[in-house]
């Protein structure tokens, strides 16, 4: 691993630790909004913030484990630990949705009384503003540093922001119209929305655990780098990729003239590895060298050199 990925790992861990403090602060603010108003919708918002604290802690642990270097029992590293964190976050979102639904159903049965709605909305809006800014930062840095745990945490917070906006609008309508039933109905709608978000997040993470290939855009960049730096070889084929946290594993077969020396073939491989690792930060490249009689008919899966 190069110095830059190590630096990215350290920065990702630092920002994950800060997420715990941010999530705890937002949770406290939203819970105060619920206590002030007694709104079920604001209660649902506060409950999701409790989940934010839990998932931030799990994300930090996953980033710490994922940044550990390869060892005897894990020769390819611990990168996939971050995907487990994302799955846990998806599960926690689903749990929160179920609890909110139960609270909303109970409120529909017993009725709702909302007190000091203006103050409660102002408090909730302040918490949502903090969450929106932090969610943007997590997703931006997570994508830049290829951290599934940070991206998952950011997406979760985006869900929280959307939830809060819906809560503010619904509670305002309930206050101005006097239709207090809108409060628990909104909470139920919020629960269904975050239930779907949790399901998608868990599904995406499980797909990554099953060695999902890199995106078409990254694969295009890989092929372009091979084509631009494969001088002396004949073709590259059977290009395969798999994403594991911040690491991207790249494998392919490189066809060279049968009379080429091992030394010359090794020089080409070194050049290709350096080019790919510079183009795709954090990539780990394995090249299998073959003689010219192993060349394949040029097709979509073959890079002529």
C-alpha positions in Angstrom: 0.0 0.0 0.0 1.4 3.4 -1.0 1.7 6.4 1.4 -1.3 8.1 -0.1 -3.8 5.3 0.5 -2.5 5.1 4.1 -3.1 8.8 4.5 -6.6 8.4 3.1 -7.2 5.6 5.6 -6.1 7.8 8.5 -8.2 10.7 7.3 -11.3 8.4 6.9 -10.8 7.1 10.4 -10.5 10.6 11.8 -13.7 11.8 10.0 -15.5 8.6 11.2 -14.6 9.4 14.8 -15.9 13.0 14.4 -19.2 11.5 13.0 -19.8 10.0 16.5 -19.7 13.4 18.1 -21.8 15.0 15.4 -24.4 12.2 15.6 -24.6 12.4 19.4 -25.1 16.2 19.2 -27.8 16.0 16.6 -29.5 13.2 18.5 -29.7 15.4 21.6 -31.0 18.4 19.7 -33.8 16.4 18.0 -34.8 14.7 21.3 -35.2 18.2 22.8 -37.5 19.0 19.9 -39.6 15.9 20.7 -39.7 16.7 24.4 -40.9 20.3 23.6 -43.7 19.3 21.3 -44.6 15.7 22.1 -44.8 15.1 18.3 -44.6 11.5 17.1 -43.0 12.6 13.9 -40.3 14.4 15.8 -39.9 11.3 18.0 -39.3 9.3 14.8 -36.6 11.8 13.7 -34.9 11.6 17.1 -35.0 7.8 17.1 -33.3 7.6 13.8 -30.6 9.8 15.2 -29.9 7.2 17.9 -29.3 4.8 15.1 -26.9 7.3 13.6 -24.7 7.2 16.7 -24.7 3.4 16.7 -23.8 3.2 13.0 -21.1 5.9 13.4 -19.4 3.8 16.1 -19.6 0.6 13.9 -18.2 2.6 10.9 -15.2 3.7 13.0 -14.5 0.1 14.1 -14.8 -1.2 10.5 -12.5 1.5 9.2 -9.9 0.7 11.9 -10.0 -3.0 11.1 -10.1 -2.4 7.3 -7.0 -0.2 7.5 -4.9 -2.9 9.1 -2.2 -4.3 6.8 -2.3 -7.9 5.4 -1.2 -10.7 7.8 -0.7 -14.4 7.7 -4.4 -15.2 8.0 -5.6 -12.3 5.8 -3.0 -12.0 3.0 -5.2 -9.8 0.9 -5.9 -7.4 3.8 -9.0 -6.6 5.8 -10.7 -4.2 3.4 -14.0 -6.0 3.4 -14.6 -5.1 7.0 -16.2 -1.8 5.8 -18.9 -3.7 3.9 -20.0 -5.4 7.1 -20.4 -1.9 8.7 -22.6 -0.9 5.7 -24.8 -4.0 6.1 -25.1 -3.3 9.8 -26.2 0.3 9.1 -28.9 -1.1 6.7 -30.1 -3.4 9.4 -30.2 -0.7 12.0 -32.2 1.6 9.7 -34.8 -1.2 9.2 -35.0 -1.7 13.0 -35.6 2.0 13.5 -38.3 2.0 10.8 -40.2 -0.8 12.6 -40.0 1.0 16.0 -41.3 4.2 14.4 -44.2 2.3 12.8 -45.2 0.9 16.1 -45.1 4.3 17.7 -47.1 5.8 14.9 -49.8 3.1 15.2 -50.0 3.6 18.9 -50.5 7.4 18.4 -53.2 6.8 15.8 -55.1 4.8 18.4 -54.6 7.1 21.4 -54.4 10.5 19.7 -51.8 13.2 19.6 -51.3 16.5 21.4 -48.6 18.9 19.9 -47.2 21.7 22.1 -45.0 24.6 21.1 -44.7 23.5 17.5 -42.9 26.6 16.4 -40.0 26.1 18.8 -39.9 22.4 18.1 -39.7 23.0 14.3 -36.9 25.6 14.8 -34.9 23.1 16.9 -35.4 20.3 14.4 -34.4 22.5 11.5 -31.1 23.4 13.2 -30.3 19.7 13.7 -31.2 19.0 10.1 -28.9 21.7 8.8 -26.0 20.2 10.7 -26.8 16.7 9.3 -27.1 17.9 5.7 -23.6 19.5 5.8 -22.0 16.5 7.5 -23.8 14.0 5.1 -22.4 15.9 2.1 -18.9 15.8 3.6 -19.1 12.1 4.4 -20.2 11.1 0.9 -17.7 13.4 -0.8 -14.7 12.2 1.3 -15.9 8.6 1.2 -16.0 8.6 -2.6 -12.6 10.3 -2.8 -11.0 7.9 -0.4 -13.0 4.9 -1.7 -14.5 4.2 1.8 -17.8 2.2 1.6 -18.4 2.8 5.4 -18.2 6.6 5.0 -20.4 6.6 1.9 -22.9 4.4 3.7 -22.9 6.7 6.7 -23.4 9.7 4.5 -26.3 8.1 2.7 -27.9 7.2 6.0 -27.6 10.9 7.1 -29.2 12.0 3.8 -32.1 9.8 4.7 -32.2 11.5 8.0 -32.2 14.9 6.4 -35.1 13.9 4.0 -36.9 12.5 7.0 -36.5 15.8 8.9 -37.7 17.9 6.0 -40.8 15.8 5.7 -41.4 16.0 9.5 -41.1 19.8 9.5 -43.5 20.2 6.6 -46.0 17.7 8.0 -45.9 19.1 11.5 -46.4 22.6 10.1 -49.4 21.4 8.2 -50.8 19.7 11.2 -50.4 22.8 13.3 -52.0 25.2 10.8 -54.8 23.0 9.8 -55.5 21.4 13.1 -55.4 17.9 11.6 -53.2 16.4 14.2 -53.7 13.0 12.7 -51.1 14.1 10.1 -48.4 13.8 12.7 -48.5 10.0 13.2 -49.4 9.4 9.5 -46.2 11.3 8.6 -44.2 9.3 11.0 -45.5 6.1 9.4 -44.6 7.4 5.9 -41.1 8.3 7.1 -40.7 4.8 8.5 -41.7 3.2 5.2 -39.2 5.5 3.4 -36.2 4.7 5.6 -37.2 1.0 5.5 -36.7 1.0 1.8 -33.4 2.9 2.2 -32.1 0.4 4.7 -33.0 -2.5 2.4 -31.2 -1.0 -0.6 -28.1 -0.2 1.5 -27.9 -3.7 2.9 -28.4 -5.2 -0.6 -25.6 -3.1 -2.1 -23.2 -4.0 0.6 -23.9 -7.7 0.2 -23.3 -7.4 -3.5 -19.9 -5.9 -2.8 -19.1 -8.8 -0.4 -19.7 -11.1 -3.3 -16.8 -9.6 -5.2 -18.7 -7.2 -7.4 -16.8 -5.9 -10.3 -15.6 -2.2 -10.6 -17.9 0.3 -12.4 -17.9 0.4 -16.2 -16.2 3.8 -16.0 -13.3 2.4 -13.9 -13.0 -0.6 -16.2 -12.8 1.8 -19.1 -9.9 3.6 -17.4 -8.2 0.3 -16.7 -8.4 -0.7 -20.4 -7.1 2.7 -21.5 -4.2 2.5 -19.1 -3.2 -1.0 -20.3 -3.5 0.1 -24.0 -1.3 3.2 -23.4 1.4 1.4 -21.4 1.6 -2.1 -22.9 4.2 -1.3 -25.5 6.1 -4.5 -26.5 3.2 -6.8 -25.6 0.7 -8.2 -28.1 -2.6 -8.1 -26.2 -4.3 -8.2 -22.8 -7.4 -10.4 -22.2 -9.5 -11.9 -19.4 -9.4 -8.6 -17.5 -11.2 -9.0 -14.1 -11.8 -6.7 -11.2 -13.2 -6.9 -7.7 -13.8 -4.2 -5.2 -12.9 -4.7 -1.5 -13.3 -1.5 0.5 -10.8 1.0 -0.7 -8.8 -1.6 -2.5 -9.5 -2.6 -6.2 -8.0 -5.9 -7.3 -7.2 -6.0 -11.0 -6.1 -9.2 -12.8 -5.5 -9.9 -16.5 -3.5 -12.1 -18.9 -0.7 -10.3 -20.9 0.3 -11.9 -24.2 3.9 -11.3 -25.3 6.1 -12.7 -28.2 7.1 -16.2 -27.4 10.8 -15.3 -27.9 10.7 -12.4 -25.5 13.0 -12.8 -22.4 11.6 -13.1 -18.9 13.4 -9.8 -18.1 11.8 -7.9 -20.9 8.3 -9.3 -20.1 8.9 -8.3 -16.4 9.8 -4.7 -17.5 6.5 -4.4 -19.3 4.6 -5.8 -16.3 6.2 -3.3 -14.0 5.3 -0.5 -16.3 1.7 -1.6 -16.5 1.4 -2.1 -12.7 2.8 1.4 -12.1 0.5 3.0 -14.6 -2.6 1.2 -13.2 -1.8 2.0 -9.6 -1.3 5.6 -10.6 -4.6 5.8 -12.6 -6.7 3.8 -10.0 -5.4 4.8 -6.6 -5.3 1.9 -4.2 -5.4 -0.7 -6.9 -3.5 -4.0 -6.6 -2.5 -5.6 -9.9 -1.8 -9.2 -10.8 -0.6 -10.0 -14.4 -0.3 -13.5 -15.9 2.2 -13.5 -18.8 1.5 -15.8 -21.7 3.3 -16.6 -25.1 1.8 -15.5 -28.4 0.1 -18.8 -29.1 -2.3 -18.0 -26.2 -3.6 -14.9 -27.9 -7.3 -14.7 -28.4 -9.4 -13.4 -31.3 -9.8 -9.6 -30.8 -13.2 -8.9 -29.2 -14.8 -6.7 -26.6 -12.9 -8.4 -23.9 -9.4 -8.1 -25.5 -7.1 -5.1 -25.5 -4.8 -5.1 -28.6 -1.4 -3.6 -27.9 
